[in-house]
Amino acid sequence: MAMFPGILTTTGNAQTQGIAPVRSAQFSLKASIVETSVNVSFSVRDQPLGLIYRSAIEKLNEHLEPELGPEPVQAAAAADMDFSPGAVAERIVSFASGFFGAYAENHAGEKTEEQLSGFMSLIRDAIDQGFKEASDILDGLGVLQGEIKDNADRTYDLIQEQLSAFEQQTAESLGIV
């Protein structure tokens, strides 16, 4: 099942053709990036932060999947969602930080501070990669400028602030600090 309606998925076809699951997942990701690149120009001018949100969620799925199973983030962006920098940042951080408990369970043999550090590294890397890919797409379309660039930068800054706050609060609640 596709995470986002309208995104091309070829996993089933690739598996029936005997392609290994990893190659199938890579092919699916590449196909969805190509389709997204083609279709994004229709909505980018109206909701450019929606692209950043979707890209970040896809990367979170990709990075969390080995730890938490297939497609751990099952949320699709509805057409009427608020795509302001604050709202997008809040959704991304809420989705990402919500998986800490499961991550900690999967790393029960590690010290609590190592669990938190590993988790924060994982979600920060995924978010950074998603932002880079979305920014590259927006830049390639020639729309990453002015208010759109300012909103994307503000969203990223808010995400970093909220991730730091989550990490600090979690460390305090776990007695790490």
The 8 nearest C-alpha neighbors of each residue, nearest first, counted from 0:
[[1, 2, 8, 3, 4, 10, 11, 70],
 [2, 0, 3, 8, 4, 6, 7, 5],
 [1, 3, 73, 75, 0, 4, 74, 70],
 [2, 4, 1, 75, 6, 5, 76, 74],
 [5, 3, 6, 1, 2, 75, 7, 0],
 [4, 6, 3, 7, 1, 34, 8, 35],
 [7, 5, 4, 31, 3, 8, 1, 34],
 [8, 6, 31, 5, 30, 34, 9, 27],
 [9, 7, 27, 10, 1, 6, 31, 30],
 [8, 10, 12, 27, 11, 13, 7, 26],
 [9, 11, 13, 23, 12, 8, 27, 14],
 [10, 12, 14, 13, 9, 15, 8, 23],
 [13, 11, 15, 9, 14, 10, 16, 8],
 [14, 12, 16, 10, 15, 11, 18, 23],
 [15, 13, 17, 11, 16, 18, 12, 10],
 [16, 14, 12, 17, 13, 11, 18, 10],
 [15, 17, 13, 14, 18, 12, 11, 19],
 [18, 16, 14, 15, 19, 13, 20, 12],
 [17, 19, 14, 13, 16, 23, 22, 20],
 [18, 20, 22, 21, 23, 17, 14, 13],
 [21, 19, 23, 22, 24, 18, 14, 10],
 [22, 20, 24, 23, 19, 25, 18, 26],
 [23, 21, 25, 19, 24, 20, 26, 18],
 [22, 24, 20, 26, 21, 25, 10, 13],
 [25, 23, 27, 21, 26, 22, 20, 28],
 [24, 26, 22, 28, 23, 27, 29, 21],
 [25, 27, 23, 29, 24, 28, 22, 30],
 [28, 26, 24, 30, 25, 29, 9, 8],
 [27, 29, 25, 31, 30, 26, 24, 32],
 [30, 28, 32, 26, 31, 27, 25, 33],
 [31, 29, 27, 33, 32, 28, 26, 34],
 [30, 32, 34, 28, 7, 33, 29, 6],
 [33, 31, 35, 29, 30, 34, 36, 28],
 [34, 32, 36, 30, 31, 35, 29, 37],
 [35, 33, 31, 37, 36, 32, 38, 30],
 [34, 36, 32, 38, 37, 33, 39, 31],
 [37, 35, 33, 39, 34, 38, 32, 136],
 [36, 38, 34, 35, 39, 33, 40, 32],
 [39, 37, 35, 40, 36, 41, 34, 42],
 [38, 40, 41, 36, 35, 42, 43, 37],
 [39, 41, 43, 42, 38, 37, 140, 44],
 [42, 40, 39, 43, 38, 44, 45, 37],
 [43, 41, 45, 40, 44, 39, 46, 47],
 [44, 42, 47, 40, 46, 45, 39, 41],
 [43, 45, 42, 46, 47, 40, 41, 142],
 [46, 44, 42, 43, 47, 41, 49, 48],
 [45, 47, 49, 43, 48, 44, 42, 82],
 [48, 46, 43, 49, 50, 44, 45, 147],
 [49, 47, 51, 50, 46, 82, 52, 151],
 [48, 50, 52, 47, 46, 51, 82, 53],
 [49, 51, 53, 48, 52, 47, 54, 133],
 [50, 52, 48, 133, 54, 49, 53, 130],
 [51, 53, 49, 55, 50, 54, 48, 56],
 [54, 52, 56, 50, 55, 51, 49, 57],
 [53, 55, 129, 57, 51, 56, 52, 133],
 [54, 56, 129, 126, 58, 52, 57, 53],
 [55, 57, 59, 53, 58, 54, 60, 52],
 [58, 56, 60, 54, 59, 55, 53, 61],
 [59, 57, 61, 125, 55, 60, 56, 129],
 [58, 60, 56, 62, 125, 61, 57, 63],
 [61, 59, 57, 63, 58, 70, 62, 64],
 [60, 62, 58, 59, 64, 63, 57, 70],
 [61, 63, 59, 60, 64, 58, 125, 65],
 [62, 64, 60, 66, 65, 61, 59, 67],
 [63, 65, 68, 67, 69, 66, 61, 62],
 [66, 64, 63, 67, 68, 62, 69, 61],
 [65, 67, 64, 63, 68, 102, 105, 62],
 [66, 68, 64, 63, 65, 71, 69, 101],
 [69, 67, 64, 65, 66, 71, 70, 63],
 [68, 70, 64, 71, 67, 60, 65, 63],
 [69, 71, 60, 72, 64, 73, 68, 61],
 [72, 70, 60, 69, 73, 64, 67, 68],
 [71, 73, 70, 60, 74, 56, 94, 59],
 [74, 72, 71, 70, 2, 75, 60, 3],
 [75, 73, 72, 76, 2, 3, 56, 77],
 [76, 74, 3, 77, 2, 73, 53, 4],
 [75, 77, 78, 74, 80, 53, 49, 3],
 [78, 76, 79, 80, 75, 74, 81, 49],
 [77, 79, 80, 76, 81, 46, 49, 75],
 [78, 80, 77, 81, 76, 82, 46, 49],
 [81, 79, 77, 78, 82, 76, 49, 86],
 [80, 82, 83, 86, 79, 87, 78, 49],
 [83, 81, 87, 48, 49, 86, 80, 84],
 [82, 84, 86, 85, 81, 87, 48, 150],
 [85, 83, 154, 87, 86, 150, 88, 153],
 [84, 86, 88, 83, 87, 89, 154, 157],
 [85, 87, 89, 83, 88, 84, 82, 81],
 [86, 88, 90, 84, 89, 82, 85, 83],
 [89, 87, 158, 85, 91, 86, 90, 154],
 [88, 90, 86, 92, 87, 91, 93, 85],
 [91, 89, 93, 87, 88, 92, 94, 86],
 [90, 92, 88, 94, 93, 89, 95, 87],
 [91, 93, 95, 89, 94, 90, 96, 88],
 [94, 92, 90, 96, 91, 95, 97, 89],
 [95, 93, 91, 97, 92, 96, 90, 72],
 [94, 96, 92, 97, 93, 98, 91, 122],
 [95, 97, 98, 93, 99, 92, 94, 165],
 [98, 96, 94, 95, 99, 93, 100, 92],
 [97, 99, 96, 101, 100, 95, 102, 94],
 [98, 100, 102, 101, 97, 96, 103, 118],
 [101, 99, 103, 102, 98, 104, 97, 105],
 [100, 102, 104, 103, 98, 99, 105, 67],
 [101, 103, 99, 105, 100, 104, 98, 106],
 [102, 104, 106, 100, 105, 101, 114, 107],
 [105, 103, 101, 107, 106, 102, 100, 99],
 [104, 106, 102, 103, 107, 101, 66, 67],
 [107, 105, 103, 104, 108, 109, 102, 114],
 [106, 108, 104, 109, 105, 103, 110, 114],
 [109, 107, 106, 110, 105, 104, 111, 103],
 [110, 108, 107, 106, 113, 114, 111, 112],
 [109, 111, 113, 112, 114, 108, 107, 106],
 [110, 112, 114, 113, 115, 109, 173, 175],
 [111, 113, 115, 114, 110, 116, 175, 170],
 [114, 112, 116, 110, 111, 115, 117, 109],
 [115, 113, 111, 117, 112, 116, 103, 118],
 [114, 116, 118, 112, 113, 117, 119, 111],
 [115, 117, 113, 119, 118, 114, 112, 120],
 [118, 116, 120, 114, 115, 119, 113, 121],
 [117, 119, 121, 115, 120, 116, 114, 122],
 [120, 118, 116, 122, 121, 117, 123, 115],
 [119, 121, 117, 123, 118, 122, 124, 116],
 [122, 120, 118, 124, 119, 123, 117, 125],
 [121, 123, 125, 119, 124, 120, 126, 118],
 [124, 122, 126, 120, 125, 121, 119, 127],
 [123, 125, 127, 121, 122, 126, 120, 128],
 [126, 124, 122, 58, 128, 59, 123, 127],
 [125, 127, 129, 55, 123, 128, 124, 122],
 [128, 126, 124, 130, 129, 125, 123, 131],
 [127, 129, 131, 125, 126, 130, 124, 132],
 [130, 128, 55, 54, 126, 132, 131, 127],
 [131, 129, 127, 133, 128, 132, 51, 134],
 [130, 132, 134, 128, 129, 133, 135, 127],
 [131, 133, 135, 129, 134, 130, 128, 136],
 [132, 134, 136, 51, 130, 135, 131, 54],
 [133, 135, 137, 131, 136, 132, 130, 138],
 [134, 136, 138, 132, 133, 137, 139, 131],
 [135, 137, 139, 133, 134, 138, 140, 132],
 [136, 138, 134, 140, 143, 139, 135, 142],
 [139, 137, 143, 141, 135, 140, 136, 142],
 [140, 138, 136, 141, 137, 135, 142, 143],
 [141, 139, 137, 138, 142, 136, 40, 143],
 [140, 142, 138, 139, 143, 137, 144, 136],
 [141, 143, 137, 144, 140, 138, 147, 44],
 [144, 142, 138, 148, 137, 147, 141, 134],
 [145, 143, 148, 142, 147, 146, 149, 141],
 [144, 146, 148, 147, 149, 143, 142, 150],
 [145, 147, 149, 148, 150, 144, 143, 151],
 [146, 148, 150, 149, 145, 144, 143, 151],
 [149, 147, 144, 143, 151, 150, 145, 146],
 [148, 150, 146, 152, 147, 151, 153, 145],
 [151, 149, 153, 147, 148, 152, 84, 146],
 [150, 152, 148, 154, 153, 149, 147, 155],
 [153, 151, 155, 149, 154, 150, 148, 156],
 [152, 154, 150, 156, 155, 151, 149, 157],
 [155, 153, 84, 151, 157, 152, 156, 88],
 [154, 156, 158, 152, 153, 157, 151, 159],
 [155, 157, 153, 159, 158, 154, 152, 160],
 [158, 156, 160, 154, 159, 155, 88, 161],
 [159, 157, 88, 155, 161, 156, 160, 162],
 [158, 160, 162, 156, 157, 161, 163, 155],
 [161, 159, 157, 163, 158, 162, 164, 156],
 [160, 162, 164, 158, 163, 159, 165, 157],
 [163, 161, 165, 159, 164, 160, 158, 166],
 [162, 164, 166, 160, 161, 165, 167, 159],
 [163, 165, 161, 167, 162, 166, 168, 160],
 [166, 164, 162, 168, 163, 167, 169, 161],
 [165, 167, 163, 169, 164, 168, 170, 162],
 [166, 168, 164, 170, 169, 165, 163, 171],
 [169, 167, 171, 165, 170, 166, 164, 172],
 [168, 170, 172, 166, 171, 167, 165, 173],
 [169, 171, 175, 167, 173, 168, 172, 176],
 [172, 170, 174, 168, 169, 173, 176, 175],
 [171, 173, 169, 174, 170, 168, 175, 167],
 [174, 172, 170, 171, 175, 169, 111, 176],
 [175, 173, 171, 172, 176, 170, 169, 111],
 [174, 176, 170, 173, 171, 112, 111, 172],
 [175, 171, 174, 170, 173, 167, 172, 112]]
